[in-house]
Every structure is written in C-alpha cells, then in structure tokens.
Amino acid sequence: MSDEHEHHHEHEAPEAVDAGSQALAEALGSSFAIVKIVMLLMVVLFLGSGFFQVGPSEKAVILRFGRPVGEGKGVLLGPGLHWSFPYPIDEVVKIPITEIQKVTSTTGWYFTTPEQELSGEELPAGPSLNPAIDGYAITADRNIVHTRATLNYHIEDPIAYIFNFASASNTIQNTLNQALLSTAAKFNVDDILTRDAAGFQDAVLARVSDLTEQDQLGIVIDNCQVFSVAPRQLKDVFDRVTIAQQNQSKQIYDANTYRDKTLLNAAAQASAITTEAATASTNYVKAIQADAKAFTDLLPAFEMNRNLFAQQKLAETMALVLTNVQDKFFLPQRADGQPRELRIQLNREPPEQKTGPANP
C-alpha cells in the first residue's frame, strides 16, 4: 500500500512542476510584452518630444552635441514646425530676430538696488562718493558726472550673434559701457548736463555703432537714450550754476529778440521811405514831362505872335487870380513899352445910409 502511494506521488510531482513553469513562463511573456509596449511608447514619446515650433518673428538653430546642424544660411530654421533629436543629443536655440532687445549700461551710475529703481526711491547721497559701489564718469574738464545709457537693438545676423560670442548680450553691454565712458571723457560737464545733452547722446550712439560694426556683433541699433545727472553731493552747487545759465540764456534770448525786432522795424521803415521816394520821383518826373509837353504845345503860338500870346496868358492868369476880387483894374502895356502909373484911392467913400420910416 505504501509502495503504491509513493509511486503515485512520483507521477504527480513532475506534472505540478510543469504547470508552475508554464504559468511562470506565461507571466514572464505577458510582462515582456508590457515592457515592449512601454518601451515603444517611451521611444514614441522621446521622438515626439523633438517637435518644436518656430514663431513668425523667430529663427532657430539646432545644435547637435554643441555643433550647428547645416551649413551657411541653412543653419537657420524659419517659422513653422520642425523636428530634432531631444536633449541631450540636440539643443534648439531660438533667436527673436524682429523683437527689440534692450540693454542698460552698468557703469557710470551711483549705487541703487532694483527695488529702488522700480519704486523711484533713492538712498541718501552721503558726504562723498563711494568708489567701491558708486559708478561715475570723468569729463573732459576733469569733473565727475553720473551717466547711464539704454540701448535698443534687434538682431540682424543670428549666426554671428550666436556663434561669434559666448554671450552676445554681455558683449553688447560691455561695448555700451566702453562707449559711454570714452565719450564722456571728450565732453565738458556743462555740455553733458545742459548745454549739449543731445550732442552727447548722439556721440554715444555713434561710438556704440562703430564698436558693434568693428566687433561684428550681428545687430542693428534702433536708438540709444542717455540720462546724466550731477553728483548728488554737489546738487545744490550745480542747481545754482544751472539757474545762472538759464538767466544768462534768457537775457541773451531777450537781447536777440529786441535786436531782431529793431532790425525788422528799421527794415520796414527803410522800405517805406524807399517806396515813398520812388513814388515821389516817379510823380516828379511825370509832372516835369507834362510841363515840358505843355510848353512844347504852346511854343508854336508863342512864336507866331509873342505879344498877343503874352496878353492872352496874362488875361487868363489875371482872371484866375482875381476871381474873388471886388474891384479889378487892368492896365495894358503902353505902346512905347513904358510902365503906366496907377493911382488907387484906398479910402473910398462909404455908401450912404438908407433912410426909412421911423419905428412906431
């Protein structure tokens, strides 16, 4: 009986082992299938993550293990959907070619924190500058001035902008600092602050443009704004100088205005006098010409009979002269040419008084 039982177990053990192995194999097969699916999904996700979008105002460059993919202008990718191997194989660098970039100088200005810049609050000036933290520029007349420049630019050559410099923005900022300090050394402090602030700003812009072209930074400068102030410790002194300069400018302006007004009035008077003289000259010439013509027209009658002509003209003239005279005495010339003697009784007898009936 025991022998049969042992023989029966000997037949059951291999069958149980085969069933367990089969179940384990099926479980491993299912797990492997799941792993393959997961790996396939990971590969799909990995490759799918390589798609990227380039905006309408951007260019992009693919760096494969740090080197650009493509040659020449083909390195730049235009707007649209693109694909690259995901990081760390490829790295996509996007460049805003039309967006205005801004950089501000970091030298030449007194110490202030970003929070104070935003709020407009300033620290007390203190008794003197602290060269360890306060920036400044030295002018041509050996004065000190605080000055700061803000440069706006856009990228024109993305390849040069990316590959020629480790950090083009930092290079542009250093260029702006250099241009600001070197230009300030060529201007007097009064010109920088008041008299020629626009000229100083234009000179800084010109210097920055020269340096960026010389270094081939691949940018185009849109504008440069420069703001300068006197040292805060000497603000009162500079304010008094500014007021004196403003008063001087006002007096010069008033003097120039008075001069221009006087010259304008003198020119108007001279023009009026010249016009009046020209008119009088024209009228005088016309009158002389009219008199000459009248005498010329009378000449034939005068030559025909001088005595008769003289008596006629004398009669006409006397008629005009004696128009309103009550008594007229006309003595013609004697035949022998001698003058006639005229005796006039000046105390004429008064007219007789009319008599009439007496008043009742």
C-alpha positions as CSV (number, residue, x, y, z in Angstrom):
1,M,0.0,0.0,0.0
2,S,2.8,2.4,0.9
3,D,4.6,1.4,-2.3
4,E,1.6,2.3,-4.4
5,H,1.2,5.7,-2.6
6,E,4.9,6.6,-3.2
7,H,4.6,5.6,-6.8
8,H,1.6,7.8,-7.2
9,H,3.4,10.9,-5.8
10,E,6.3,10.2,-8.1
11,H,3.9,10.6,-11.0
12,E,2.2,13.8,-9.6
13,A,5.4,15.9,-8.9
14,P,6.6,16.3,-12.5
15,E,3.2,17.3,-13.6
16,A,2.9,20.0,-10.8
17,V,6.4,21.4,-11.7
18,D,5.4,21.6,-15.4
19,A,2.3,23.6,-14.6
20,G,4.2,26.1,-12.4
21,S,6.8,26.6,-15.1
22,Q,4.2,27.1,-17.7
23,A,2.4,29.7,-15.5
24,L,5.7,31.5,-14.8
25,A,6.6,31.4,-18.5
26,E,3.2,32.9,-19.4
27,A,3.6,35.6,-16.7
28,L,7.1,36.4,-18.0
29,G,5.8,36.5,-21.5
30,S,3.0,38.9,-20.6
31,S,5.4,41.1,-18.6
32,F,7.8,41.2,-21.5
33,A,5.0,42.2,-23.9
34,I,4.1,45.0,-21.5
35,V,7.7,46.1,-21.3
36,K,7.9,46.2,-25.1
37,I,4.8,48.3,-25.3
38,V,6.1,50.6,-22.6
39,M,9.4,50.9,-24.3
40,L,7.7,51.5,-27.7
41,L,5.6,54.2,-26.1
42,M,8.7,55.7,-24.5
43,V,10.5,55.7,-27.9
44,V,7.5,57.4,-29.5
45,L,7.3,60.0,-26.7
46,F,11.1,60.5,-26.9
47,L,11.0,61.1,-30.6
48,G,7.7,63.1,-30.4
49,S,9.3,65.4,-27.9
50,G,11.7,66.5,-30.7
51,F,9.0,68.5,-32.5
52,F,9.2,72.3,-31.8
53,Q,7.5,75.4,-33.2
54,V,9.4,78.5,-34.5
55,G,7.4,81.7,-34.3
56,P,6.9,84.1,-37.2
57,S,9.3,86.6,-35.6
58,E,12.0,84.0,-34.8
59,K,14.8,81.9,-36.3
60,A,16.1,78.7,-34.8
61,V,19.4,76.8,-34.8
62,I,19.8,73.1,-33.9
63,L,23.0,72.2,-32.0
64,R,23.9,68.5,-32.2
65,F,26.4,67.8,-29.5
66,G,27.2,71.5,-29.5
67,R,27.7,71.9,-33.2
68,P,25.2,73.6,-35.6
69,V,23.3,71.3,-38.0
70,G,23.7,72.5,-41.5
71,E,25.9,75.0,-43.3
72,G,25.8,78.7,-44.1
73,K,22.3,80.1,-44.2
74,G,20.9,76.6,-44.0
75,V,21.7,76.6,-40.3
76,L,18.8,78.9,-39.7
77,L,15.3,77.5,-39.5
78,G,12.4,79.7,-40.4
79,P,8.9,79.9,-38.9
80,G,6.9,76.7,-38.7
81,L,7.1,73.2,-37.2
82,H,10.5,71.4,-37.1
83,W,12.0,68.3,-35.5
84,S,15.2,67.5,-33.8
85,F,16.6,64.8,-31.6
86,P,15.6,65.5,-28.0
87,Y,18.1,66.8,-25.5
88,P,20.9,65.9,-24.8
89,I,21.5,64.9,-28.4
90,D,20.2,68.1,-29.9
91,E,19.6,71.5,-28.4
92,V,17.3,74.1,-30.1
93,V,18.3,77.8,-29.8
94,K,15.6,80.2,-30.8
95,I,16.5,83.8,-31.9
96,P,14.0,86.7,-31.8
97,I,15.1,88.4,-35.0
98,T,12.5,91.2,-35.0
99,E,11.9,91.6,-31.3
100,I,13.5,94.8,-29.9
101,Q,16.3,93.9,-27.4
102,K,17.3,96.2,-24.6
103,V,20.5,96.5,-22.6
104,T,21.4,99.1,-20.0
105,S,24.9,100.3,-19.1
106,T,26.2,99.0,-15.7
107,T,28.9,101.7,-15.1
108,G,28.8,105.4,-14.6
109,W,25.7,105.4,-12.2
110,Y,25.6,105.6,-8.4
111,F,24.6,102.6,-6.4
112,T,20.9,101.7,-6.3
113,T,19.0,98.4,-5.9
114,P,16.5,97.0,-8.4
115,E,13.7,97.6,-5.9
116,Q,14.7,101.3,-5.5
117,E,14.8,101.6,-9.3
118,L,11.2,100.3,-9.6
119,S,9.9,102.5,-6.7
120,G,11.9,105.6,-7.5
121,E,13.3,105.7,-4.0
122,E,17.0,106.7,-3.6
123,L,19.4,106.1,-0.7
124,P,20.8,109.3,1.0
125,A,23.7,110.7,-1.0
126,G,26.2,110.6,1.9
127,P,29.1,113.0,2.4
128,S,31.1,111.7,-0.6
129,L,31.1,109.1,-3.4
130,N,32.0,105.5,-2.5
131,P,34.2,104.2,-5.4
132,A,33.6,100.7,-4.2
133,I,29.9,100.8,-5.2
134,D,29.2,104.1,-6.9
135,G,29.9,104.4,-10.6
136,Y,30.8,107.7,-12.3
137,A,32.3,109.1,-15.5
138,I,35.2,111.6,-15.7
139,T,34.5,114.5,-18.2
140,A,37.0,116.4,-20.4
141,D,37.2,119.3,-17.9
142,R,38.1,116.8,-15.1
143,N,34.7,116.8,-13.4
144,I,32.6,113.9,-12.2
145,V,29.2,113.1,-13.6
146,H,26.7,110.2,-13.2
147,T,25.5,108.9,-16.6
148,R,23.5,105.9,-17.8
149,A,22.6,104.7,-21.3
150,T,19.9,102.4,-22.5
151,L,20.4,100.7,-25.9
152,N,17.6,99.3,-28.0
153,Y,18.6,96.9,-30.9
154,H,17.4,94.0,-33.0
155,I,19.4,91.0,-34.3
156,E,20.3,91.2,-38.0
157,D,22.8,88.3,-38.3
158,P,21.7,85.5,-36.0
159,I,24.7,83.3,-36.9
160,A,27.2,85.9,-35.8
161,Y,25.1,86.8,-32.8
162,I,25.1,83.2,-31.5
163,F,28.4,81.7,-32.6
164,N,30.8,84.6,-32.5
165,F,30.4,85.2,-28.8
166,A,29.8,83.2,-25.7
167,S,27.2,85.8,-24.7
168,A,26.4,88.4,-27.2
169,S,24.2,90.4,-24.8
170,N,27.0,90.7,-22.3
171,T,29.4,91.8,-25.1
172,I,26.9,94.4,-26.2
173,Q,26.6,95.7,-22.6
174,N,30.4,95.9,-22.3
175,T,30.5,97.8,-25.6
176,L,27.9,100.2,-24.3
177,N,29.9,100.8,-21.1
178,Q,33.0,101.5,-23.0
179,A,31.3,103.9,-25.4
180,L,29.7,105.8,-22.6
181,L,32.9,106.3,-20.6
182,S,35.1,107.1,-23.6
183,T,32.6,109.6,-24.9
184,A,32.1,111.4,-21.6
185,A,35.9,112.0,-21.5
186,K,35.5,114.1,-24.6
187,F,32.7,116.4,-23.3
188,N,32.7,119.1,-20.6
189,V,30.4,118.6,-17.7
190,D,28.1,121.5,-18.6
191,D,27.7,120.2,-22.1
192,I,26.7,116.7,-20.8
193,L,24.2,118.1,-18.3
194,T,22.6,121.1,-20.0
195,R,24.2,122.8,-23.0
196,D,24.7,119.9,-25.4
197,A,23.0,116.9,-23.8
198,A,21.6,115.9,-27.2
199,G,25.0,116.1,-28.8
200,F,26.5,113.9,-26.1
201,Q,23.8,111.3,-26.7
202,D,24.4,111.3,-30.4
203,A,28.1,110.9,-29.8
204,V,27.5,107.9,-27.5
205,L,25.2,106.3,-30.2
206,A,27.9,106.9,-32.9
207,R,30.6,105.3,-30.7
208,V,28.4,102.3,-30.0
209,S,27.6,101.8,-33.7
210,D,31.3,101.9,-34.6
211,L,32.2,99.4,-31.9
212,T,29.4,97.0,-32.8
213,E,30.3,97.1,-36.5
214,Q,34.0,96.6,-35.7
215,D,33.3,93.6,-33.5
216,Q,30.7,92.2,-35.9
217,L,28.1,91.6,-33.3
218,G,25.4,91.0,-35.9
219,I,22.9,93.6,-34.5
220,V,21.3,96.8,-35.8
221,I,20.9,99.6,-33.2
222,D,17.5,101.3,-33.2
223,N,18.2,104.0,-30.6
224,C,20.2,105.0,-27.6
225,Q,19.0,107.1,-24.7
226,V,21.4,108.7,-22.3
227,F,20.5,110.3,-19.0
228,S,23.0,112.2,-17.0
229,V,22.9,113.9,-13.6
230,A,25.4,115.8,-11.4
231,P,26.9,114.1,-8.3
232,R,24.2,114.2,-5.6
233,Q,26.7,115.6,-3.1
234,L,27.0,118.7,-5.3
235,K,23.4,119.0,-6.4
236,D,22.9,122.5,-4.8
237,V,26.0,123.9,-6.4
238,F,25.1,122.6,-9.9
239,D,21.5,123.8,-9.4
240,R,22.8,127.4,-8.8
241,V,25.0,127.1,-11.9
242,T,22.1,125.9,-13.9
243,I,19.9,128.8,-12.7
244,A,22.6,131.3,-13.6
245,Q,23.0,129.7,-17.1
246,Q,19.2,129.8,-17.6
247,N,19.2,133.5,-16.6
248,Q,22.0,134.2,-19.0
249,S,20.3,132.3,-21.8
250,K,17.1,134.3,-21.1
251,Q,18.9,137.6,-21.3
252,I,20.6,136.6,-24.5
253,Y,17.3,135.5,-25.9
254,D,15.6,138.8,-24.9
255,A,18.5,140.8,-26.4
256,N,18.4,138.8,-29.6
257,T,14.6,139.3,-29.7
258,Y,15.0,143.0,-29.3
259,R,17.7,143.2,-31.9
260,D,15.6,141.2,-34.4
261,K,12.6,143.4,-33.7
262,T,14.6,146.6,-34.1
263,L,16.1,145.4,-37.3
264,L,12.7,144.3,-38.6
265,N,11.2,147.8,-37.8
266,A,14.2,149.6,-39.4
267,A,13.9,147.4,-42.5
268,A,10.2,148.2,-42.7
269,Q,10.8,151.9,-42.3
270,A,13.6,151.9,-44.9
271,S,11.3,150.0,-47.3
272,A,8.5,152.6,-46.7
273,I,10.9,155.5,-47.2
274,T,12.4,153.9,-50.3
275,T,8.9,153.3,-51.7
276,E,7.8,156.8,-50.9
277,A,10.9,158.3,-52.5
278,A,10.5,156.1,-55.6
279,T,6.8,157.2,-55.9
280,A,7.7,160.9,-55.4
281,S,10.5,160.6,-58.0
282,T,8.1,159.0,-60.5
283,N,5.4,161.7,-59.9
284,Y,8.0,164.5,-60.2
285,V,9.3,163.1,-63.5
286,K,5.8,162.8,-64.8
287,A,5.0,166.4,-63.7
288,I,8.1,167.7,-65.5
289,Q,7.3,165.7,-68.6
290,A,3.7,167.1,-68.5
291,D,5.0,170.7,-68.1
292,A,7.5,170.1,-70.9
293,K,4.8,168.8,-73.1
294,A,2.5,171.8,-72.3
295,F,5.3,174.3,-73.1
296,T,6.1,172.4,-76.3
297,D,2.5,172.6,-77.3
298,L,2.3,176.4,-76.6
299,L,5.6,177.1,-78.4
300,P,4.1,177.5,-81.9
301,A,1.5,180.0,-80.7
302,F,4.2,182.0,-78.8
303,E,6.5,182.2,-81.8
304,M,3.7,183.3,-84.1
305,N,2.8,186.4,-82.0
306,R,4.6,186.8,-78.8
307,N,2.8,190.0,-77.6
308,L,-0.6,188.6,-78.3
309,F,0.3,185.3,-76.7
310,A,1.6,187.1,-73.6
311,Q,-1.6,189.3,-73.3
312,Q,-3.8,186.2,-73.6
313,K,-1.9,184.3,-71.0
314,L,-1.8,187.4,-68.8
315,A,-5.6,187.8,-69.1
316,E,-6.2,184.1,-68.3
317,T,-3.9,184.3,-65.3
318,M,-5.5,187.5,-64.0
319,A,-8.9,186.0,-64.4
320,L,-7.9,183.1,-62.2
321,V,-6.1,185.3,-59.7
322,L,-8.7,188.0,-59.4
323,T,-11.7,185.7,-59.4
324,N,-13.0,186.8,-56.0
325,V,-11.7,190.4,-56.1
326,Q,-14.5,193.0,-55.9
327,D,-12.7,195.8,-57.9
328,K,-10.4,195.0,-60.8
329,F,-8.1,197.5,-62.6
330,F,-6.3,196.2,-65.6
331,L,-3.7,198.4,-67.3
332,P,-2.4,197.1,-70.6
333,Q,1.2,197.9,-71.5
334,R,1.8,201.2,-73.3
335,A,2.8,201.2,-76.9
336,D,6.2,202.7,-76.1
337,G,6.9,200.0,-73.5
338,Q,6.9,202.4,-70.6
339,P,5.0,201.4,-67.4
340,R,1.8,203.1,-66.7
341,E,1.1,204.9,-63.4
342,L,-1.8,203.6,-61.4
343,R,-3.3,205.6,-58.6
344,I,-5.8,203.8,-56.4
345,Q,-7.9,205.6,-53.8
346,L,-7.9,203.2,-50.9
347,N,-10.3,205.2,-48.7
348,R,-13.4,205.0,-50.7
349,E,-16.4,207.0,-49.6
350,P,-18.8,204.9,-47.5
351,P,-22.1,204.3,-49.1
352,E,-24.9,206.5,-47.9
353,Q,-27.3,205.2,-45.2
354,K,-30.7,204.4,-46.4
355,T,-33.4,206.3,-44.6
356,G,-36.7,204.8,-43.9
357,P,-39.8,205.5,-41.8
358,A,-39.2,205.7,-38.1
359,N,-40.3,202.9,-36.0
360,P,-43.5,203.5,-34.2
